[in-house]
Amino acid sequence: MSLPKAKKVLISGASIAGPTLAFWLAKYGFAVTVVERSASLRLGGQNIDVNGPAQLIAQKMGIETAIRAANTGEVGLQLIGQNNQVAAAFPKESSMSGTQELEILRGDLVSILYEATKEAVNYRFGDSITGLEQHPDDVAVTFSSGKTERFQLVVAADGVRSSTRRLVFGEEPVFTYLGLYTAYLTIPRRESDNDWWRWYTAADRRIVMLRPDNQGTIRASVAFMEPGESYEKLPPEEQKRVLKTRLAGAGWEADRIINAIDETQDVYFDKIGQIKAPRWSAGRVAMIGDAAYCPTPLTGKGTTLAMVGAYLLAGELARHERYQDAFVAYEKRMRPYVEAVQKLPPGVPWLVYPKSHLGVSVLNAVAGLVASKPVQKLVSLFSPKPDDKQEDDGIDLPDYA
């Protein structure tokens, strides 16, 4: 594949999709700038996994070893019953465990991607795009800093509430709310904590989770069903009040989290939904990652979609002389995969958020049955072997090199 002339490309967002795209574009000869609203890398966040095609891409990028070294140490998933007992356990080796081979903190992956790209990519922190004016040969970009500059292409990779997307696509992409709110925070680790991902379901449609990290703390998360509030618009102190109210009386480690809410500085609180956009490009501007097709944390595929979309878009831009053809090819390859990932099983998330104590007991009893040795042995017969898991994910990754 012949390398293109050094076209200037601007990427908005320095999380996962943006730097992954920057890595490949720089490799293919593009002149890449990444602009990030935050003054520095945003290194917070919870446990994520790099599996399936994302792991293949990490191997191609030469960062799999670094990801493996930053593993959280999580050994599997435990469901905690209403009497604080282990109702079901799915070790990491289990085909039904939520714990993957490459479990890593979101911030650690962001840091690894930055280190892999900082020499070849121009990063601008503390700035953002405020205006885009498309011309036949380029895009005139205005930044919040007051600077103006021209680029051949612009890519929005700045998350679910992408301001760059709004400048071009307006309200065309739809956020589909799933009736669920979630909060993440980091709390001190106790001697009683272990290295399992512990999942506790409480009555009144609430879930509390504790997960280990590699920094000597515990990553806590809270999720609850809510038909139609707008808590994400509240000031931080009001959000904390709502969280404490919703956690009250939940049992297990809920009081511990309530007491930690006022002490921590990294509470993230937002509603859960999917982004569905009828198109991912308009003129010289395209979208990747959560900005274009957020699948929700319920799928466990957000990181995968971000890295796969970045890899495919960069490869198609390098393969085609005309960016229009590249955008079409990228969407043709990626959209069926996105639609498959975004298709949630019937009853999700409602089925795993029971209203009553009886419903919680039934859910835990079913989980205990599934985790039993006879059922696990049967399931293993129909599960892909470890060597096949990377390949068997419904997406073809061409070798663009």
LUMGU-868355 format. One line per 10 residues: number of its first residue (from 1); their letters; for each residue x, y, z of N, C-alpha, C. Coordinates in steps of 0.02 Angstrom, whole numbers, m for minus. Example, Ala and Ser with C-alpha at 12.3 -4.5 7.8 and 13.67 -1.06 7.14 Angstrom:
BEGIN
1 = AS = 660:m284:390:615:m225:390:660:m165:390  642:m112:354:684:m53:357:645:2:394 .
This chain:
BEGIN
1 = MSLPKAKKVL = 42:m60:0:0:0:0:44:62:0  34:106:m49:73:167:m52:48:217:m1  94:250:34:75:298:84:50:362:52  m2:395:83:m28:457:55:18:515:70  6:570:35:40:631:54:19:648:125  60:687:160:48:701:230:m13:746:239  m72:717:230:m134:754:241:m140:771:315  m163:831:329:m173:851:398:m241:827:423  m239:790:477:m301:764:506:m305:788:579  m364:813:598:m376:835:667:m425:785:699 .
11 = ISGASIAGPT = m406:760:757:m448:714:795:m467:748:860  m532:748:875:m556:777:938:m566:722:989  m528:722:1043:m535:672:1095:m474:629:1104  m446:629:1166:m385:591:1180:m399:535:1230  m453:498:1219:m469:442:1264:m442:377:1234  m483:336:1203:m461:273:1174:m467:273:1098  m526:291:1072:m535:292:999:m489:341:965  m483:402:993:m441:454:961:m368:435:954  m334:416:1009:m264:397:1004:m253:334:962  m300:286:963:m293:227:921:m294:247:847 .
21 = LAFWLAKYGF = m341:290:829:m344:316:761:m280:354:744  m257:395:791:m196:435:779:m136:390:766  m131:334:804:m76:287:795:m72:262:723  m129:240:698:m130:210:632:m123:262:576  m154:319:585:m147:371:534:m74:394:529  m42:404:587:28:425:586:71:371:552  56:308:566:93:253:536:86:253:460  27:275:435:14:276:364:35:341:330  67:386:368:96:445:337:56:510:343  2:509:381:m38:570:391:m5:614:445 .
31 = AVTVVERSAS = m18:678:440:4:725:492:m54:734:540  m47:708:601:m104:702:647:m98:748:707  m153:782:721:m159:822:782:m219:797:822  m209:788:887:m264:768:931:m276:826:979  m338:851:981:m356:904:1026:m399:876:1082  m383:894:1144:m418:867:1202:m439:925:1248  m503:927:1265:m530:981:1306:m496:985:1374  m482:928:1404:m451:927:1471:m380:953:1468  m356:979:1524:m289:1007:1527:m235:952:1523  m254:890:1536:m208:834:1533:m248:771:1517 .
41 = LRLGGQNIDV = m215:715:1512:m250:653:1500:m300:640:1557  m359:617:1539:m409:599:1589:m399:526:1607  m368:515:1664:m345:448:1682:m392:412:1730  m449:439:1745:m497:406:1788:m533:351:1752  m581:320:1787:m623:270:1756:m617:201:1787  m658:157:1763:m665:91:1792:m628:38:1751  m640:m24:1770:m611:m81:1734:m641:m89:1665  m600:m99:1616:m622:m115:1548:m582:m175:1525  m602:m204:1470:m563:m261:1444:m546:m250:1371  m490:m278:1352:m466:m274:1282:m467:m345:1256 .
51 = NGPAQLIAQK = m522:m363:1224:m528:m432:1202:m550:m437:1129  m554:m499:1104:m576:m509:1035:m534:m470:986  m566:m436:938:m529:m399:888:m488:m341:917  m509:m314:974:m469:m261:1006:m401:m288:1028  m400:m350:1051:m336:m380:1070:m292:m390:1009  m321:m410:954:m282:m417:892:m252:m350:871  m291:m297:877:m266:m230:859:m210:m210:907  m219:m224:972:m166:m208:1020:m101:m245:1002  m107:m307:979:m48:m345:958:m15:m311:898  m55:m289:850:m28:m256:791:6:m190:809 .
61 = MGIETAIRAA = m19:m158:862:10:m94:884:72:m103:928  84:m165:950:141:m178:993:130:m157:1066  67:m152:1088:53:m129:1156:22:m184:1200  15:m244:1173:m17:m296:1214:23:m311:1277  88:m312:1272:130:m327:1331:119:m274:1385  115:m211:1365:104:m157:1414:34:m164:1446  m15:m182:1406:m83:m192:1433:m84:m250:1482  m50:m304:1464:m48:m362:1508:m13:m345:1574  39:m304:1570:76:m286:1631:34:m242:1678  m16:m208:1650:m59:m164:1691:m123:m198:1712 .
71 = NTGEVGLQLI = m125:m264:1708:m185:m302:1725:m208:m286:1796  m273:m284:1806:m301:m267:1872:m293:m323:1922  m281:m384:1899:m275:m440:1945:m341:m473:1962  m394:m452:1929:m460:m480:1943:m462:m555:1925  m490:m596:1970:m487:m669:1960:m553:m699:1936  m606:m659:1932:m669:m685:1909:m727:m646:1939  m788:m672:1928:m849:m639:1949:m884:m679:2004  m902:m645:2058:m943:m675:2111:m1008:m636:2117  m1064:m672:2120:m1128:m641:2135:m1142:m650:2209  m1153:m594:2243:m1163:m595:2315:m1238:m597:2330 .
81 = GQNNQVAAAF = m1258:m643:2374:m1328:m651:2392:m1351:m600:2444  m1415:m603:2461:m1445:m555:2507:m1420:m563:2579  m1391:m621:2594:m1362:m632:2661:m1286:m626:2659  m1261:m591:2609:m1189:m579:2600:m1149:m642:2584  m1184:m695:2563:m1150:m756:2543:m1134:m755:2468  m1087:m796:2447:m1072:m802:2375:m1125:m847:2345  m1169:m817:2305:m1223:m855:2275:m1201:m892:2212  m1151:m865:2178:m1125:m896:2117:m1055:m869:2105  m1012:m910:2076:m944:m888:2060:m925:m912:1991  m897:m867:1952:m875:m882:1884:m801:m862:1880 .
91 = PKESSMSGTQ = m755:m909:1890:m683:m893:1886:m666:m865:1817  m609:m832:1814:m586:m800:1752:m584:m850:1694  m568:m913:1709:m562:m963:1657:m630:m985:1631  m683:m969:1668:m750:m990:1648:m773:m954:1585  m808:m990:1543:m832:m960:1480:m884:m906:1493  m914:m905:1553:m967:m856:1568:m944:m803:1617  m880:m800:1632:m854:m748:1676:m850:m682:1639  m868:m629:1672:m860:m563:1642:m789:m539:1641  m746:m572:1680:m675:m554:1683:m639:m582:1622  m605:m539:1586:m570:m560:1525:m495:m567:1537 .
101 = ELEILRGDLV = m461:m592:1487:m389:m603:1492:m351:m537:1504  m372:m485:1468:m338:m420:1473:m385:m370:1507  m389:m373:1573:m427:m325:1612:m380:m268:1632  m402:m207:1621:m359:m149:1633:m402:m90:1652  m375:m44:1692:m411:17:1707:m413:61:1645  m470:94:1635:m476:138:1577:m418:188:1573  m401:219:1629:m348:268:1629:m280:239:1611  m268:177:1630:m205:144:1612:m200:134:1536  m257:114:1505:m256:105:1433:m246:172:1397  m279:224:1422:m269:291:1393:m196:311:1396 .
111 = SILYEATKEA = m163:298:1452:m92:315:1460:m48:275:1412  m63:210:1405:m24:167:1359:m31:192:1287  m92:210:1268:m102:235:1199:m66:301:1188  m66:344:1238:m31:408:1232:44:397:1224  72:353:1265:144:340:1261:162:311:1193  117:273:1163:131:242:1098:124:291:1040  96:350:1053:82:397:998:114:466:1007  138:482:1065:158:551:1080:215:576:1036  258:530:1012:315:552:972:294:568:900  242:535:876:223:543:806:161:586:796 .
121 = VNYRFGDSIT = 128:604:852:65:640:850:70:704:890  39:757:865:38:821:900:m23:824:945  m12:825:1011:m68:829:1059:m75:902:1083  m137:925:1085:m152:991:1112:m203:983:1168  m181:993:1228:m225:987:1286:m253:1055:1305  m310:1055:1339:m340:1116:1362:m370:1157:1306  m391:1126:1252:m420:1162:1195:m475:1118:1165  m518:1147:1126:m573:1109:1095:m597:1145:1033  m634:1109:992:m661:1136:930:m726:1174:944  m730:1235:921:m792:1274:930:m825:1291:864 .
131 = GLEQHPDDVA = m789:1284:809:m818:1299:744:m786:1259:688  m828:1237:640:m804:1200:582:m836:1229:520  m794:1247:472:m820:1274:409:m787:1234:352  m829:1195:318:m802:1151:266:m795:1187:199  m738:1174:167:m722:1202:101:m706:1145:53  m703:1158:m11:m688:1104:m59:m624:1066:m45  m573:1100:m19:m508:1067:m10:m489:1055:62  m526:1083:110:m508:1074:181:m565:1096:227  m551:1095:291:m598:1117:342:m565:1171:384  m596:1229:389:m571:1282:432:m597:1270:503 .
141 = VTFSSGKTER = m551:1262:549:m568:1245:618:m554:1303:664  m602:1320:705:m593:1370:757:m591:1335:825  m542:1354:866:m533:1322:931:m555:1369:987  m569:1340:1045:m589:1381:1103:m534:1428:1125  m472:1411:1108:m415:1454:1125:m413:1517:1081  m454:1518:1029:m454:1574:982:m414:1561:919  m376:1507:918:m337:1489:859:m383:1466:803  m360:1475:742:m393:1447:683:m341:1410:641  m362:1356:611:m316:1316:571:m356:1274:521  m323:1254:467:m356:1214:416:m329:1143:415 .
151 = FQLVVAADGV = m374:1095:408:m357:1024:404:m394:993:345  m365:940:317:m400:906:263:m459:865:289  m451:837:349:m504:796:378:m509:810:453  m570:801:480:m582:808:552:m621:746:575  m601:718:632:m636:659:658:m657:672:730  m721:661:744:m748:668:812:m739:602:848  m700:603:902:m689:543:944:m695:564:1017  m741:610:1030:m745:642:1096:m806:622:1136  m829:560:1129:m876:532:1176:m950:541:1159  m991:515:1205:m1063:513:1195:m1092:583:1183 .
161 = RSSTRRLVFG = m1068:632:1219:m1094:700:1212:m1048:744:1169  m1021:715:1118:m973:748:1074:m997:816:1051  m960:867:1069:m976:935:1045:m956:943:972  m905:907:951:m885:909:880:m939:880:836  m967:824:858:m1023:793:820:m1081:842:812  m1097:877:865:m1154:923:863:m1144:979:812  m1082:1001:803:m1068:1055:756:m1085:1035:684  m1079:971:669:m1088:947:600:m1154:911:591  m1171:868:639:m1230:825:631:m1291:849:670  m1282:900:711:m1338:926:750:m1369:872:793 .
171 = EEPVFTYLGL = m1435:868:793:m1471:818:832:m1487:755:793  m1455:747:735:m1469:689:693:m1453:623:728  m1395:614:761:m1383:554:800:m1429:553:860  m1457:495:877:m1506:489:931:m1475:453:990  m1485:482:1050:m1465:448:1112:m1526:410:1137  m1522:344:1138:m1577:302:1160:m1566:283:1233  m1605:314:1277:m1598:302:1349:m1627:233:1368  m1591:195:1408:m1611:127:1426:m1642:123:1495  m1660:180:1524:m1693:180:1589:m1647:163:1647  m1582:177:1639:m1532:156:1688:m1482:211:1701 .
181 = YTAYLTIPRR = m1467:222:1765:m1414:268:1785:m1358:228:1817  m1297:253:1810:m1240:219:1841:m1191:271:1869  m1157:251:1922:m1107:294:1952:m1044:253:1966  m986:284:1957:m922:251:1970:m883:294:2019  m847:262:2064:m802:299:2109:m749:251:2135  m693:281:2159:m639:242:2188:m642:249:2264  m638:192:2299:m643:193:2372:m583:156:2401  m567:170:2465:m510:135:2496:m521:59:2499  m468:22:2492:m471:m51:2497:m467:m71:2571  m504:m123:2589:m503:m150:2656:m474:m221:2656 .
191 = ESDNDWWRWY = m454:m243:2716:m427:m311:2722:m478:m364:2701  m542:m348:2709:m595:m396:2692:m607:m400:2617  m579:m355:2578:m588:m356:2506:m545:m412:2475  m566:m434:2416:m527:m485:2380:m518:m464:2308  m494:m510:2267:m480:m493:2197:m535:m517:2149  m594:m530:2176:m651:m546:2134:m689:m484:2115  m721:m487:2058:m772:m437:2039:m835:m459:2076  m856:m421:2126:m913:m439:2168:m974:m398:2147  m1027:m435:2131:m1088:m406:2104:m1145:m421:2152  m1176:m369:2180:m1230:m377:2228:m1293:m345:2199 .
201 = TAADRRIVML = m1347:m385:2194:m1411:m360:2170:m1456:m347:2230  m1481:m286:2236:m1527:m268:2290:m1597:m259:2263  m1646:m265:2307:m1715:m253:2287:m1723:m180:2265  m1779:m166:2234:m1794:m99:2209:m1748:m79:2151  m1730:m129:2110:m1694:m119:2047:m1627:m83:2057  m1586:m110:2101:m1520:m80:2115:m1465:m133:2112  m1407:m113:2088:m1348:m158:2087:m1288:m120:2114  m1249:m154:2155:m1186:m127:2182:m1129:m174:2163  m1075:m146:2139:m1017:m188:2119:m953:m160:2149  m908:m205:2167:m841:m188:2189:m792:m228:2147 .
211 = RPDNQGTIRA = m741:m194:2120:m691:m228:2078:m621:m206:2100  m573:m252:2098:m505:m235:2117:m470:m194:2063  m420:m157:2083:m377:m125:2034:m304:m141:2051  m258:m112:2014:m187:m125:2026:m153:m68:2063  m194:m27:2098:m168:32:2132:m182:31:2207  m204:m26:2232:m216:m32:2304:m283:m4:2326  m327:11:2279:m394:36:2296:m447:m10:2265  m509:8:2275:m565:m31:2248:m607:15:2205  m628:m10:2146:m671:27:2102:m744:6:2115  m783:53:2141:m852:39:2157:m898:67:2102 .
221 = SVAFMEPGES = m952:33:2091:m1002:59:2044:m1072:44:2070  m1117:89:2054:m1186:84:2075:m1229:94:2013  m1281:53:2006:m1326:62:1949:m1398:53:1974  m1444:92:1947:m1514:86:1966:m1559:107:1909  m1618:76:1906:m1667:92:1855:m1702:157:1873  m1713:198:1824:m1746:262:1833:m1782:280:1768  m1848:286:1769:m1885:294:1706:m1871:358:1668  m1859:414:1702:m1853:475:1660:m1825:537:1692  m1779:531:1739:m1750:590:1771:m1692:617:1729  m1665:673:1752:m1608:704:1718:m1553:719:1770 .
231 = YEKLPPEEQK = m1534:668:1807:m1486:677:1860:m1418:701:1834  m1401:683:1772:m1336:702:1745:m1328:777:1739  m1383:814:1742:m1380:887:1735:m1373:922:1803  m1378:883:1857:m1374:913:1923:m1302:931:1941  m1292:980:1986:m1225:994:2011:m1197:933:2048  m1131:927:2053:m1101:868:2085:m1127:853:2154  m1137:903:2196:m1161:890:2264:m1231:861:2264  m1273:885:2217:m1341:858:2212:m1339:786:2186  m1294:772:2140:m1286:703:2116:m1267:656:2172  m1221:678:2215:m1201:637:2272:m1259:625:2318 .
241 = RVLKTRLAGA = m1302:675:2328:m1360:667:2371:m1407:614:2342  m1418:617:2276:m1461:568:2243:m1433:498:2252  m1368:491:2242:m1336:425:2249:m1345:397:2319  m1334:438:2369:m1340:414:2438:m1412:395:2453  m1460:432:2427:m1530:416:2436:m1548:349:2404  m1523:338:2343:m1539:276:2308:m1504:215:2338  m1448:226:2371:m1411:171:2402:m1438:153:2472  m1473:198:2502:m1496:188:2571:m1537:123:2577  m1518:81:2625:m1555:20:2638:m1542:m36:2589  m1494:m28:2544:m1481:m80:2493:m1448:m142:2522 .
251 = GWEADRIINA = m1412:m133:2578:m1378:m190:2608:m1307:m200:2581  m1276:m255:2602:m1207:m273:2585:m1160:m215:2598  m1124:m190:2547:m1073:m137:2556:m1101:m67:2540  m1166:m60:2537:m1196:4:2517:m1178:60:2565  m1180:46:2630:m1163:99:2679:m1091:120:2673  m1047:73:2657:m976:90:2647:m968:139:2589  m1005:127:2536:m1001:172:2478:m1032:239:2494  m1088:239:2530:m1120:302:2551:m1070:345:2589  m1034:314:2636:m986:352:2676:m927:377:2636  m912:342:2580:m854:362:2539:m871:415:2487 .
261 = IDETQDVYFD = m935:423:2472:m956:468:2418:m932:540:2430  m937:563:2492:m918:632:2506:m842:641:2509  m806:586:2517:m733:590:2524:m696:586:2458  m726:555:2409:m691:545:2345:m701:603:2297  m653:612:2253:m655:667:2204:m672:642:2134  m682:576:2127:m688:551:2058:m756:518:2045  m809:544:2075:m876:517:2062:m898:534:1991  m913:483:1953:m940:492:1885:m1012:466:1886  m1059:507:1865:m1130:490:1871:m1165:509:1806  m1196:460:1774:m1227:474:1709:m1280:422:1693 .
271 = KIGQIKAPRW = m1322:439:1645:m1372:391:1623:m1343:349:1567  m1371:289:1559:m1346:240:1512:m1390:237:1450  m1359:240:1393:m1396:235:1331:m1350:222:1272  m1379:217:1213:m1341:203:1153:m1346:262:1104  m1293:273:1067:m1293:323:1013:m1306:285:947  m1357:307:912:m1373:277:847:m1377:334:796  m1331:332:748:m1326:385:697:m1337:355:628  m1379:387:587:m1392:361:520:m1332:367:473  m1284:410:490:m1223:416:450:m1166:436:497  m1106:415:478:m1048:429:520:m1000:479:487 .
281 = SAGRVAMIGD = m1020:508:433:m978:559:401:m1021:609:365  m996:669:359:m1028:723:321:m973:767:293  m965:765:227:m910:802:197:m843:775:220  m802:818:248:m735:799:271:m732:782:345  m790:774:377:m792:759:449:m822:690:460  m790:650:502:m815:583:518:m817:574:593  m849:518:615:m855:502:687:m832:430:699  m804:419:758:m787:351:780:m802:345:855  m801:284:879:m808:272:951:m877:291:977  m880:309:1042:m943:325:1074:m979:383:1040 .
291 = AAYCPTPLTG = m943:428:1010:m974:485:976:m1019:461:920  m1002:405:889:m1040:380:831:m1085:321:848  m1062:277:894:m1100:216:906:m1088:187:976  m1098:227:1026:m1091:203:1095:m1137:143:1106  m1110:86:1128:m1152:27:1136:m1180:18:1207  m1157:59:1255:m1170:56:1327:m1124:5:1360  m1108:17:1425:m1067:m31:1462:m1100:m100:1468  m1166:m104:1457:m1201:m168:1463:m1174:m220:1414  m1147:m198:1359:m1122:m244:1308:m1051:m267:1322  m1014:m228:1361:m943:m243:1372:m900:m235:1310 .
301 = KGTTLAMVGA = m926:m197:1260:m892:m192:1196:m873:m120:1177  m878:m74:1224:m862:m4:1207:m790:5:1184  m743:m25:1221:m673:m20:1202:m660:m54:1136  m692:m112:1126:m684:m148:1063:m707:m108:1004  m767:m78:1008:m793:m38:952:m748:22:940  m722:53:993:m679:111:985:m615:93:947  m583:39:965:m520:20:934:m530:m8:864  m583:m47:855:m597:m75:788:m615:m20:739  m659:26:760:m678:81:716:m619:124:696  m575:137:744:m515:177:730:m470:141:680 .
311 = YLLAGELARH = m459:77:691:m416:38:647:m443:37:576  m508:25:569:m538:20:503:m539:88:467  m556:141:503:m558:206:471:m489:227:447  m438:217:488:m370:235:467:m348:193:407  m363:129:409:m343:86:353:m377:105:288  m441:121:291:m477:140:230:m454:208:204  m437:254:248:m410:318:226:m342:309:192  m303:262:216:m238:249:185:m246:211:119  m298:171:114:m308:130:54:m338:169:m4  m380:217:10:m415:254:m43:m386:323:m54 .
321 = ERYQDAFVAY = m381:343:m116:m358:411:m131:m410:463:m111  m473:448:m122:m527:495:m106:m555:479:m37  m556:530:5:m581:519:74:m654:497:73  m692:521:22:m763:500:18:m769:425:12  m726:395:m29:m727:322:m38:m706:287:27  m659:316:62:m636:287:125:m691:287:177  m727:342:182:m782:347:230:m836:295:215  m852:287:152:m903:238:132:m880:167:149  m817:151:134:m790:84:147:m788:70:223  m768:120:261:m766:114:334:m835:98:362 .
331 = EKRMRPYVEA = m885:134:340:m952:123:365:m980:56:342  m964:37:281:m988:m28:255:m960:m86:296  m897:m81:316:m867:m134:355:m891:m133:428  m900:m74:455:m910:m66:526:m984:m70:548  m1029:m45:507:m1098:m38:530:m1131:m105:549  m1124:m159:509:m1155:m222:530:m1129:m246:598  m1065:m236:611:m1036:m256:674:m1066:m215:731  m1070:m149:722:m1099:m105:772:m1172:m125:787  m1210:m137:735:m1281:m155:745:m1287:m221:783  m1243:m267:770:m1245:m331:806:m1227:m322:880 .
341 = VQKLPPGVPW = m1177:m280:894:m1156:m268:963:m1210:m230:1001  m1243:m182:969:m1293:m140:1003:m1359:m177:1015  m1368:m234:983:m1430:m271:992:m1428:m308:1058  m1464:m281:1108:m1464:m310:1175:m1513:m369:1178  m1499:m418:1221:m1545:m474:1229:m1613:m450:1254  m1666:m485:1239:m1733:m465:1263:m1735:m460:1339  m1766:m406:1364:m1773:m398:1436:m1715:m364:1470  m1661:m349:1433:m1603:m314:1462:m1615:m239:1455  m1605:m200:1509:m1576:m221:1574:m1627:m242:1627  m1691:m239:1613:m1742:m249:1665:m1735:m316:1701 .
351 = LVYPKSHLGV = m1720:m370:1665:m1719:m437:1695:m1669:m443:1752  m1614:m407:1749:m1563:m414:1802:m1570:m359:1855  m1625:m324:1854:m1640:m273:1905:m1708:m287:1936  m1714:m340:1977:m1779:m358:2005:m1805:m305:2053  m1872:m301:2058:m1903:m253:2103:m1906:m280:2174  m1921:m345:2181:m1934:m373:2247:m1876:m416:2272  m1877:m430:2338:m1828:m475:2367:m1835:m545:2339  m1897:m566:2325:m1908:m631:2294:m1875:m634:2225  m1883:m581:2187:m1852:m579:2121:m1776:m584:2125  m1747:m551:2175:m1674:m555:2185:m1654:m627:2201 .
361 = SVLNAVAGLV = m1693:m659:2245:m1678:m728:2265:m1681:m775:2205  m1731:m766:2163:m1738:m808:2103:m1678:m797:2057  m1660:m734:2046:m1603:m718:2002:m1539:m750:2027  m1526:m746:2093:m1466:m775:2121:m1467:m851:2118  m1527:m881:2126:m1532:m953:2123:m1517:m978:2052  m1542:m943:2003:m1528:m961:1933:m1454:m955:1919  m1423:m900:1944:m1351:m890:1933:m1311:m947:1966  m1333:m968:2026:m1299:m1023:2060:m1303:m1087:2020  m1361:m1100:1989:m1369:m1159:1948:m1323:m1156:1887  m1321:m1098:1855:m1278:m1090:1796:m1205:m1099:1813 .
371 = ASKPVQKLVS = m1186:m1077:1874:m1116:m1082:1895:m1097:m1152:1919  m1145:m1196:1926:m1130:m1263:1951:m1085:m1301:1902  m1049:m1349:1928:m1000:m1386:1887:m1032:m1422:1828  m1089:m1456:1837:m1119:m1491:1779:m1138:m1443:1723  m1168:m1386:1741:m1188:m1338:1689:m1127:m1308:1656  m1077:m1290:1696:m1017:m1260:1667:m981:m1308:1621  m981:m1372:1638:m950:m1422:1595:m987:m1427:1529  m1054:m1424:1532:m1093:m1426:1471:m1081:m1364:1428  m1080:m1306:1460:m1069:m1244:1423:m1001:m1244:1389  m951:m1271:1423:m882:m1270:1396:m877:m1310:1330 .
381 = LFSPKPDDKQ = m922:m1358:1321:m920:m1398:1260:m939:m1357:1199  m978:m1304:1210:m1002:m1263:1154:m969:m1194:1151  m921:m1183:1196:m887:m1118:1198:m824:m1120:1155  m805:m1063:1126:m743:m1061:1086:m682:m1073:1129  m634:m1107:1101:m571:m1117:1137:m536:m1051:1145  m492:m1043:1195:m457:m980:1206:m422:m953:1144  m393:m997:1103:m358:m974:1044:m405:m948:990  m469:m966:996:m517:m946:944:m555:m882:963  m551:m861:1026:m593:m806:1050:m578:m741:1013  m515:m729:996:m499:m666:963:m531:m662:894 .
391 = EDDGIDLPDY = m533:m719:860:m557:m720:791:m633:m719:786  m666:m754:832:m737:m767:826:m777:m710:856  m778:m653:823:m814:m595:850:m852:m557:797  m860:m586:738:m904:m557:688:m878:m497:650  m813:m486:651:m785:m429:614:m720:m450:581  m711:m432:519:m649:m446:483:m602:m387:487  m541:m399:507:m490:m346:512:m439:m355:456  m447:m318:401:m398:m325:346:m328:m305:369  m279:m333:337:m210:m312:350:m194:m256:301  m196:m194:326:m186:m135:282:m112:m122:269 .
401 = A = m68:m152:307:3:m136:301:30:m158:232 .
